[in-house]
Each structure stands twice: as C-alpha cells, then as structure tokens.
Amino acid sequence: MIVTEANALLAPIHDRMPVILAPEDYGNWLASGDGSASKAALLALLKPADTRCWEAYPISRALNSSANDSPELLEPIATGAP
C-alpha cells in the first residue's frame, strides 16, 4: 500500500491515507509497468484523493476487533452532540 498525506476530510482523523487513483489516472499508473510513464508523471499521482465524493461519519469502535463482523458496524452512530 502506498500512502500520502491526508486530504482535508481525513486530516482531523489521521495524518496519512492510502493513495487512491482517479479512474482517469489508471492508464498512467499501469504504464509504469512498461516504462513508458515518466517518474515525474507517476509521482504526480501520489497525492491526497479529491474529497468531493467523500463522506465522513463516526462508526462503532467495535469495528476495531476482527471478532466482530456485521454490516451494521458501518452504520453511523450518534456522537452525543445535539
């Protein structure tokens, strides 16, 4: 896994995040295997993901245990704030 600095949405939670390529960048990344992509072009892809299609909300801490396996773990939980 390749990580980069967190985007604005995730920065309050953690300082890093996985690199997530936009679909339009798949070809450039795959071109790295045959040497046709420049190092600069590849490094330009290693940036925080765009937040426009993202949503963040608190979920149960029970997700931290592999003993728990339920789709409900991904449901938003109340934060106690009105």
C-alpha positions as YAML, in Angstrom:
chain: A
units: angstrom
residues:
- id: 1
  name: MET
  ca: [0.00, 0.00, 0.00]
- id: 2
  name: ILE
  ca: [1.23, 3.45, -0.88]
- id: 3
  name: VAL
  ca: [0.25, 6.28, 1.46]
- id: 4
  name: THR
  ca: [0.26, 10.04, 1.18]
- id: 5
  name: GLU
  ca: [-0.70, 12.95, 3.38]
- id: 6
  name: ALA
  ca: [-4.36, 13.00, 4.41]
- id: 7
  name: ASN
  ca: [-6.87, 15.06, 2.45]
- id: 8
  name: ALA
  ca: [-8.87, 17.80, 4.22]
- id: 9
  name: LEU
  ca: [-11.65, 15.40, 5.18]
- id: 10
  name: LEU
  ca: [-9.40, 12.81, 6.80]
- id: 11
  name: ALA
  ca: [-6.76, 15.11, 8.30]
- id: 12
  name: PRO
  ca: [-8.71, 15.57, 11.57]
- id: 13
  name: ILE
  ca: [-8.69, 11.76, 11.97]
- id: 14
  name: HIS
  ca: [-5.18, 10.82, 10.80]
- id: 15
  name: ASP
  ca: [-2.20, 12.43, 9.07]
- id: 16
  name: ARG
  ca: [-1.93, 9.80, 6.30]
- id: 17
  name: MET
  ca: [-4.23, 7.99, 3.91]
- id: 18
  name: PRO
  ca: [-3.86, 5.44, 1.10]
- id: 19
  name: VAL
  ca: [-3.24, 6.80, -2.38]
- id: 20
  name: ILE
  ca: [-6.50, 6.39, -4.29]
- id: 21
  name: LEU
  ca: [-6.19, 6.84, -8.03]
- id: 22
  name: ALA
  ca: [-8.93, 8.53, -10.01]
- id: 23
  name: PRO
  ca: [-10.23, 6.36, -12.88]
- id: 24
  name: GLU
  ca: [-8.71, 8.74, -15.41]
- id: 25
  name: ASP
  ca: [-5.27, 8.02, -13.90]
- id: 26
  name: TYR
  ca: [-5.42, 4.21, -14.15]
- id: 27
  name: GLY
  ca: [-3.74, 4.15, -17.56]
- id: 28
  name: ASN
  ca: [-0.85, 6.34, -16.42]
- id: 29
  name: TRP
  ca: [-0.27, 4.13, -13.38]
- id: 30
  name: LEU
  ca: [-0.41, 0.93, -15.42]
- id: 31
  name: ALA
  ca: [2.02, 2.43, -17.94]
- id: 32
  name: SER
  ca: [4.63, 2.42, -15.18]
- id: 33
  name: GLY
  ca: [4.97, -1.34, -15.69]
- id: 34
  name: ASP
  ca: [6.30, -0.98, -19.21]
- id: 35
  name: GLY
  ca: [8.49, 2.04, -18.52]
- id: 36
  name: SER
  ca: [6.51, 4.41, -20.75]
- id: 37
  name: ALA
  ca: [5.46, 6.71, -17.89]
- id: 38
  name: SER
  ca: [7.94, 9.22, -16.56]
- id: 39
  name: LYS
  ca: [8.93, 9.25, -12.91]
- id: 40
  name: ALA
  ca: [7.52, 12.78, -12.59]
- id: 41
  name: ALA
  ca: [4.17, 11.69, -14.07]
- id: 42
  name: LEU
  ca: [3.92, 8.81, -11.59]
- id: 43
  name: LEU
  ca: [4.91, 10.94, -8.60]
- id: 44
  name: ALA
  ca: [2.19, 13.42, -9.56]
- id: 45
  name: LEU
  ca: [-0.39, 10.66, -8.99]
- id: 46
  name: LEU
  ca: [0.70, 10.16, -5.37]
- id: 47
  name: LYS
  ca: [-1.48, 12.88, -3.91]
- id: 48
  name: PRO
  ca: [-4.40, 13.01, -1.47]
- id: 49
  name: ALA
  ca: [-7.71, 11.93, -3.00]
- id: 50
  name: ASP
  ca: [-10.28, 14.54, -4.01]
- id: 51
  name: THR
  ca: [-12.89, 14.91, -1.24]
- id: 52
  name: ARG
  ca: [-15.86, 15.88, -3.42]
- id: 53
  name: CYS
  ca: [-17.29, 12.34, -3.46]
- id: 54
  name: TRP
  ca: [-16.46, 11.51, 0.16]
- id: 55
  name: GLU
  ca: [-18.46, 11.48, 3.35]
- id: 56
  name: ALA
  ca: [-17.16, 11.03, 6.89]
- id: 57
  name: TYR
  ca: [-19.15, 9.99, 9.94]
- id: 58
  name: PRO
  ca: [-18.42, 8.20, 13.22]
- id: 59
  name: ILE
  ca: [-18.95, 4.43, 13.38]
- id: 60
  name: SER
  ca: [-18.79, 1.88, 16.18]
- id: 61
  name: ARG
  ca: [-15.42, 1.17, 17.77]
- id: 62
  name: ALA
  ca: [-16.49, -2.48, 17.69]
- id: 63
  name: LEU
  ca: [-15.13, -2.45, 14.13]
- id: 64
  name: ASN
  ca: [-11.61, -2.45, 15.62]
- id: 65
  name: SER
  ca: [-11.95, -6.13, 16.57]
- id: 66
  name: SER
  ca: [-11.80, -8.85, 13.92]
- id: 67
  name: ALA
  ca: [-14.17, -10.86, 16.16]
- id: 68
  name: ASN
  ca: [-16.95, -8.50, 15.07]
- id: 69
  name: ASP
  ca: [-18.26, -8.96, 11.53]
- id: 70
  name: SER
  ca: [-21.53, -7.27, 10.74]
- id: 71
  name: PRO
  ca: [-22.67, -4.72, 8.15]
- id: 72
  name: GLU
  ca: [-24.22, -2.71, 10.99]
- id: 73
  name: LEU
  ca: [-20.71, -1.81, 12.17]
- id: 74
  name: LEU
  ca: [-20.50, 0.64, 9.26]
- id: 75
  name: GLU
  ca: [-23.71, 2.46, 10.18]
- id: 76
  name: PRO
  ca: [-23.34, 5.99, 11.56]
- id: 77
  name: ILE
  ca: [-23.55, 6.30, 15.33]
- id: 78
  name: ALA
  ca: [-24.75, 9.21, 17.43]
- id: 79
  name: THR
  ca: [-21.91, 11.42, 18.65]
- id: 80
  name: GLY
  ca: [-23.74, 12.83, 21.62]
- id: 81
  name: ALA
  ca: [-23.94, 16.30, 20.10]
- id: 82
  name: PRO
  ca: [-27.45, 17.69, 19.53]
...
